[in-house]
Structure formats: structure tokens, C-alpha cells
Amino acid sequence: MDRRRFLQLTASSLAMSGSGIASSVAQAQWPTKNITMVVPFTPGGSTDILARLIGQRFTEAWGQGVVTENRPGAGGAVGSVALARAPADGYTVGMGHIGTLSVNPSLYSNLQYDPIKSFAHISMLARVYNVLVVHPSLPIKNVREFIDYARQNPGKLNYGSGGNGSAAHIATAAFMVATGTQMTHVPYRGTSPAVNDLLSGQIQFMMTGGPAVLPHARAGTMRALGVSGPNRLKSDPDIPTIAEAGVPGFDATQWYGMMAPAGTPEDIVAKLTKEVHGALGSKAMQEALERDGAEAWPTSPQEFRDIIASETKRWAEIVEKAKIKVE
């Protein structure tokens, strides 16, 4: 080997080594700038509320801002694709939930992301019960009366959701399958406008995450009939479960998790997981979640992936029975 070639190889090797060292140093010092939090839904919904709670904890822990970027559309697919395609440098994280990670694969044949392969999973965050709420003008006081009214008036009750294929849409479809009822879906671009139309009486009911509707139910501007999980809410124990109120075995619980783009350095993912678990374990966070009808659900990245796989199978069966297609 001649001297020039030797020097070229040596310089190249040193450059690569220096690059690796610089990368390691950058990871060790992370975060040194703001972090972007991608939320695949509009502001004001359950996903957005939870993202901002976690983002506040990140800011307190690391002294860096967390910029919430709402990217709604196609049942959360638009924001999920944006997260999957973001730089895997630890400065972009995002929210996933039952719809984007376990329902969408059954709804969209051309989904542009893979719920398992496209992301570095950080942790599950919370379980959130859906709450069945009606406009107070309806002559309905409980779940049994609601089912009877729906059966006597097929197609006349309109319900809102955050969009076709959203968690609220699928949960209500599961309820209709379980009760043999037929009601009309009105999709919105996000949960907040649907809630506003329920408050004004433009639609008659919703079954959606507690954070978006419980404050209104407590204020008397909506009537809460039941919650979709196996247990009553600690925050609102007077609201029965839908299962005990007339639909045995019914369970349509939403859940939320946090991911980063696939390829995000493992040590950064580990730091994020640790901080998420710290946030979920704090008394303030648990009280905030409980107040919104939710409960903390910290997991390892692998447990998160296992839950996605299991729930995808379960909801595929429900989507098929309900004959839901959104394309």
C-alpha cells in the first residue's frame, strides 16, 4: 500500500471514529433543544390532553420545551405517518392510541405505516374508559332506557366521533353490535367539534374518552349513562359500567402510548421510558388522570408491542362484525 493510500484510509477511519464519538456525546447530552410531540388528532381531545400533561413533565425534568404538533386526519393515520418519517434523533416523539395502532390496520388496506415496525415504542401511558353521554333533552336516564329507545327508533339517534375509524366510532359500533341497535354516525374532524355539537343538541349522544366529556357531565350539560370499562370510575363512582347496566361483558376501553420513529437510539428511548414512568408514578399525574376518568399504565417497550399485537387481533374481529370500512 502506498503512502497516499495509507493516509487516505487513516483519515477516513479517523473521520468515522470522530463522527461516532460526536454522535455518542450528542446522545449523552440529549436533550439540548426543544422536543416535538406529534399528536395525530385535533387539540382538546383525550390524546391531546394526555400529550400535554406528559410534555409538561418532560419540560420540568430536562429544562427543554415540548412543542405539541397536532396532525389530524384519516383516523390518526396522517399524524402517525408524520411521526414514522421524522428524523430518528430523539427530538421527535408522538402519541399513539388504540385507533392508530390496533384499529387502523383493519380499516385501511394501504396504511402507510406499520404499528410495530415503524416506531421505537417507549411506553404505554394510560387506559381511558369511554363514557356514554347523551344530550339532556333526551328522555333517557340509563343504559337500559337508551337501548330500548334506540331499538324503537332505528337510525334516528345521531352520534359524533373524532372521525371515521376513530376510537369513539369503533367503540360505538361495538356497542351497536352487542345491543342489536342501529344509530347514525356523524364523523367530525376531531373530538372537540363533535363535543360542541352534542352540547348544542345537533347530535344526540357520544361514546368517547372521559377527558373530553366528563367535565360537561359533571356540569349537567350532558348526561352520563355508563362507562365502557370493567370497573366504575374512581372519580365518578355514581356512573355505572355499561356491562352492569345492561350489556354484560361489554368492554371498549381506549388506551394511549408514546413512540418515537424507528431507529431512535436505544439509550434515548430508555431515558424517555424512564421519564414517562416517573411521570405516571407521580401523585399529581395520577390525580390528574383519575380526574379525567383514566388510569396510568406504564409498560416496557416490549410489553407495549405485545399489547398492540393482541389488541389488533381483537379489534379486527369487531370491525369485521360491524362491517366498517372507511376507504
C-alpha positions as CSV (number, residue, x, y, z in Angstrom):
1,M,0.0,0.0,0.0
2,D,1.5,3.4,-1.0
3,R,1.8,6.2,1.5
4,R,-1.0,8.3,-0.1
5,R,-3.5,5.4,0.1
6,F,-2.5,4.7,3.7
7,L,-3.1,8.4,4.7
8,Q,-6.5,8.4,2.9
9,L,-7.6,5.3,4.7
10,T,-6.3,6.6,8.0
11,A,-8.1,10.0,7.6
12,S,-11.3,8.2,6.6
13,S,-11.1,5.9,9.7
14,L,-10.4,8.9,12.0
15,A,-13.4,10.8,10.5
16,M,-15.7,7.8,11.0
17,S,-14.4,7.4,14.6
18,G,-14.8,11.1,15.3
19,S,-18.4,11.0,13.9
20,G,-19.2,8.1,16.2
21,I,-17.7,9.9,19.2
22,A,-19.6,13.1,18.3
23,S,-22.9,11.1,18.0
24,S,-22.3,9.4,21.3
25,V,-21.6,12.7,23.0
26,A,-24.7,14.2,21.5
27,Q,-26.8,11.3,22.8
28,A,-25.3,11.6,26.2
29,Q,-26.1,15.3,26.4
30,W,-29.7,14.8,25.0
31,P,-31.9,16.8,25.1
32,T,-30.2,20.1,24.2
33,K,-33.2,21.6,22.3
34,N,-36.9,21.5,22.1
35,I,-38.7,18.2,21.6
36,T,-41.6,18.0,19.1
37,M,-44.6,15.9,20.3
38,V,-46.7,14.8,17.3
39,V,-50.4,14.3,18.2
40,P,-52.4,12.7,15.4
41,F,-55.6,14.4,16.4
42,T,-57.0,17.9,16.9
43,P,-56.4,19.9,20.1
44,G,-58.8,19.3,23.0
45,G,-59.4,15.6,22.7
46,S,-58.2,12.9,25.1
47,T,-54.9,12.2,23.2
48,D,-54.0,15.9,23.1
49,I,-54.8,16.4,26.8
50,L,-52.6,13.5,27.8
51,A,-49.8,14.5,25.5
52,R,-49.6,18.0,27.1
53,L,-49.5,16.5,30.6
54,I,-46.6,14.3,29.7
55,G,-44.9,17.2,27.7
56,Q,-45.1,19.4,30.8
57,R,-43.3,16.7,32.8
58,F,-40.5,16.4,30.2
59,T,-40.0,20.2,30.4
60,E,-39.8,20.1,34.1
61,A,-37.3,17.2,34.1
62,W,-35.0,18.4,31.3
63,G,-35.5,22.1,31.0
64,Q,-36.3,21.9,27.3
65,G,-39.6,22.9,25.8
66,V,-42.0,20.4,24.3
67,V,-43.8,21.7,21.2
68,T,-47.1,20.0,20.5
69,E,-47.8,19.5,16.8
70,N,-51.3,18.4,16.0
71,R,-51.5,16.5,12.7
72,P,-55.1,15.2,12.4
73,G,-56.6,13.2,9.5
74,A,-57.6,9.7,8.4
75,G,-58.3,8.4,11.8
76,G,-54.9,9.5,13.1
77,A,-53.0,8.0,10.1
78,V,-51.7,11.4,8.9
79,G,-50.0,12.2,12.1
80,S,-48.7,8.6,12.6
81,V,-47.1,8.7,9.1
82,A,-45.5,12.1,10.0
83,L,-44.1,10.6,13.2
84,A,-42.8,7.5,11.4
85,R,-41.0,9.6,8.8
86,A,-39.5,12.1,11.2
87,P,-35.7,12.1,12.0
88,A,-34.8,9.3,14.5
89,D,-32.7,11.6,16.6
90,G,-34.8,11.7,19.8
91,Y,-36.2,15.1,19.2
92,T,-39.5,13.9,17.8
93,V,-41.9,11.7,19.8
94,G,-45.5,11.2,19.3
95,M,-48.8,9.8,20.6
96,G,-50.4,6.5,19.6
97,H,-53.6,5.0,20.7
98,I,-55.9,2.1,20.2
99,G,-57.2,3.6,16.9
100,T,-53.9,4.4,15.3
101,L,-52.1,1.3,16.4
102,S,-54.7,-1.5,16.6
103,V,-57.8,-0.5,14.7
104,N,-56.4,1.3,11.6
105,P,-54.8,-1.9,10.2
106,S,-58.3,-3.4,9.8
107,L,-59.7,-0.2,8.3
108,Y,-57.0,0.9,5.8
109,S,-55.6,-1.6,3.2
110,N,-53.0,0.9,2.2
111,L,-51.8,2.1,5.6
112,Q,-48.5,3.9,5.2
113,Y,-47.0,2.9,8.5
114,D,-46.6,-0.4,10.4
115,P,-47.7,-0.1,14.1
116,I,-44.8,-2.3,15.2
117,K,-42.0,-1.8,12.6
118,S,-42.4,2.0,12.0
119,F,-41.8,3.0,15.6
120,A,-39.5,2.8,18.6
121,H,-42.0,2.1,21.3
122,I,-41.4,4.0,24.6
123,S,-44.3,3.0,26.9
124,M,-48.0,2.7,27.3
125,L,-49.3,5.8,29.1
126,A,-52.9,5.3,30.2
127,R,-56.1,3.4,29.9
128,V,-59.1,5.7,29.4
129,Y,-62.7,4.5,29.7
130,N,-65.2,5.7,27.1
131,V,-68.2,7.4,28.6
132,L,-71.7,7.1,27.0
133,V,-73.2,10.6,27.2
134,V,-76.4,12.0,25.9
135,H,-77.9,15.4,25.4
136,P,-80.0,16.2,28.5
137,S,-83.1,16.8,26.3
138,L,-83.3,13.1,25.5
139,P,-85.9,11.3,27.7
140,I,-83.3,8.7,28.7
141,K,-81.9,8.2,32.2
142,N,-79.9,5.0,32.0
143,V,-78.3,2.5,29.6
144,R,-81.3,0.2,29.5
145,E,-83.6,3.0,28.5
146,F,-81.1,4.1,25.9
147,I,-81.0,0.7,24.3
148,D,-84.8,0.4,24.3
149,Y,-85.1,3.9,22.8
150,A,-82.6,3.1,20.1
151,R,-84.4,-0.2,19.2
152,Q,-87.7,1.6,18.9
153,N,-86.2,4.4,16.8
154,P,-83.6,2.7,14.4
155,G,-81.3,5.1,12.7
156,K,-82.8,8.2,14.4
157,L,-80.1,8.7,17.0
158,N,-77.1,10.5,15.7
159,Y,-73.7,10.1,17.4
160,G,-70.5,12.0,16.8
161,S,-66.9,10.9,16.8
162,G,-63.5,12.3,16.0
163,G,-63.7,10.9,12.5
164,N,-64.2,7.7,10.5
165,G,-62.3,4.9,12.2
166,S,-61.7,6.8,15.4
167,A,-61.7,5.0,18.7
168,A,-65.1,6.6,19.5
169,H,-66.5,5.4,16.2
170,I,-65.3,1.8,16.7
171,A,-66.4,1.7,20.3
172,T,-69.9,2.8,19.4
173,A,-70.0,0.3,16.5
174,A,-69.1,-2.4,19.0
175,F,-71.9,-1.2,21.3
176,M,-74.4,-1.5,18.4
177,V,-73.2,-5.0,17.6
178,A,-73.6,-6.0,21.2
179,T,-77.1,-4.5,21.6
180,G,-78.6,-5.1,18.2
181,T,-79.2,-1.4,17.7
182,Q,-78.8,0.9,14.6
183,M,-77.7,4.5,15.0
184,T,-76.3,7.1,12.6
185,H,-72.6,8.1,12.7
186,V,-71.6,11.7,12.1
187,P,-67.8,11.9,11.7
188,Y,-66.0,15.1,12.7
189,R,-62.5,16.4,12.2
190,G,-61.6,15.8,15.8
191,T,-63.4,15.2,19.1
192,S,-63.8,18.8,20.2
193,P,-66.2,19.9,17.4
194,A,-68.2,16.7,18.0
195,V,-68.5,17.6,21.7
196,N,-69.6,21.1,20.8
197,D,-72.4,19.8,18.6
198,L,-73.5,17.4,21.3
199,L,-73.6,20.4,23.8
200,S,-75.8,22.3,21.3
201,G,-78.1,19.4,20.5
202,Q,-77.0,18.9,16.9
203,I,-76.2,15.3,17.7
204,Q,-77.8,13.2,20.5
205,F,-75.0,11.2,22.0
206,M,-71.4,10.2,22.0
207,M,-69.3,7.3,23.4
208,T,-65.8,8.8,23.8
209,G,-62.9,9.3,26.2
210,G,-63.7,10.6,29.6
211,P,-61.4,13.6,29.5
212,A,-63.4,15.2,26.7
213,V,-66.9,14.8,28.2
214,L,-66.7,14.2,32.0
215,P,-66.4,17.9,32.8
216,H,-69.6,18.6,30.9
217,A,-71.4,15.7,32.5
218,R,-70.4,17.0,35.9
219,A,-71.7,20.4,34.9
220,G,-75.0,18.9,33.9
221,T,-74.7,19.9,30.2
222,M,-74.5,16.2,29.3
223,R,-76.0,13.2,31.0
224,A,-73.5,10.3,31.6
225,L,-75.2,6.9,31.3
226,G,-72.3,4.5,31.6
227,V,-68.6,3.8,31.2
228,S,-67.1,1.3,28.8
229,G,-64.6,-0.5,31.1
230,P,-64.9,-3.3,33.6
231,N,-64.9,-1.1,36.6
232,R,-66.6,2.2,37.7
233,L,-64.5,5.3,37.7
234,K,-62.9,6.3,40.9
235,S,-63.6,10.0,40.1
236,D,-67.3,9.4,39.2
237,P,-68.4,6.2,41.0
238,D,-72.1,7.0,40.5
239,I,-71.8,6.3,36.8
240,P,-72.3,2.5,36.3
241,T,-70.4,0.4,33.8
242,I,-72.2,-0.4,30.6
243,A,-71.7,-4.0,31.4
244,E,-73.6,-3.9,34.7
245,A,-76.2,-1.5,33.4
246,G,-77.5,-3.8,30.6
247,V,-74.8,-5.1,28.3
248,P,-73.0,-7.9,30.1
249,G,-69.3,-8.3,29.2
250,F,-69.1,-5.0,27.2
251,D,-65.6,-3.5,27.3
252,A,-64.3,-0.9,24.9
253,T,-61.5,0.8,26.7
254,Q,-59.2,3.3,24.9
255,W,-55.5,3.2,25.6
256,Y,-52.6,5.5,24.8
257,G,-48.9,5.1,24.3
258,M,-45.8,7.1,23.3
259,M,-43.4,6.3,20.5
260,A,-40.6,7.7,18.5
261,P,-39.5,7.0,14.9
262,A,-38.0,3.6,14.4
263,G,-34.2,3.8,14.7
264,T,-34.2,6.3,17.6
265,P,-31.1,5.5,19.7
266,E,-31.8,2.9,22.4
267,D,-30.3,5.0,25.2
268,I,-32.6,7.9,24.3
269,V,-35.6,5.6,24.2
270,A,-34.5,4.3,27.6
271,K,-34.4,7.8,29.0
272,L,-37.8,8.6,27.6
273,T,-39.2,5.4,29.1
274,K,-37.8,6.2,32.5
275,E,-39.1,9.7,32.5
276,V,-42.6,8.6,31.3
277,H,-42.7,6.0,34.1
278,G,-41.6,8.7,36.6
279,A,-44.4,11.0,35.4
280,L,-47.0,8.2,35.6
281,G,-45.9,7.3,39.1
282,S,-46.2,10.8,40.4
283,K,-49.2,11.6,42.7
284,A,-50.0,14.8,40.7
285,M,-50.2,12.8,37.4
286,Q,-52.3,10.0,38.9
287,E,-54.7,12.5,40.3
288,A,-55.0,14.3,37.0
289,L,-55.6,11.1,35.1
290,E,-58.1,9.9,37.7
291,R,-60.0,13.2,37.5
292,D,-60.4,12.6,33.7
293,G,-61.6,9.0,34.1
294,A,-58.2,7.5,33.3
295,E,-55.6,5.3,35.0
296,A,-51.8,5.2,34.5
297,W,-50.5,2.2,32.6
298,P,-46.7,2.2,32.4
299,T,-45.1,-0.7,30.5
300,S,-41.8,-1.7,28.9
301,P,-41.4,-1.1,25.2
302,Q,-41.8,-4.9,24.6
303,E,-45.0,-5.1,26.7
304,F,-46.3,-2.1,24.6
305,R,-45.6,-4.1,21.4
306,D,-47.3,-7.2,22.7
307,I,-50.4,-5.2,23.7
308,I,-50.6,-3.7,20.2
309,A,-50.5,-7.2,18.6
310,S,-53.1,-8.6,20.9
311,E,-55.5,-5.7,20.5
312,T,-55.1,-5.6,16.7
313,K,-56.4,-9.2,16.6
314,R,-59.3,-8.4,18.9
315,W,-60.5,-5.2,17.1
316,A,-60.1,-6.9,13.7
317,E,-62.9,-9.2,14.7
318,I,-65.1,-6.3,15.9
319,V,-64.5,-4.3,12.7
320,E,-65.5,-7.3,10.6
321,K,-68.7,-8.0,12.6
322,A,-69.7,-4.3,12.4
323,K,-68.8,-4.2,8.7
324,I,-66.9,-1.0,9.0
325,K,-65.0,0.4,6.0
326,V,-63.7,3.9,5.7
327,E,-61.8,3.9,2.4
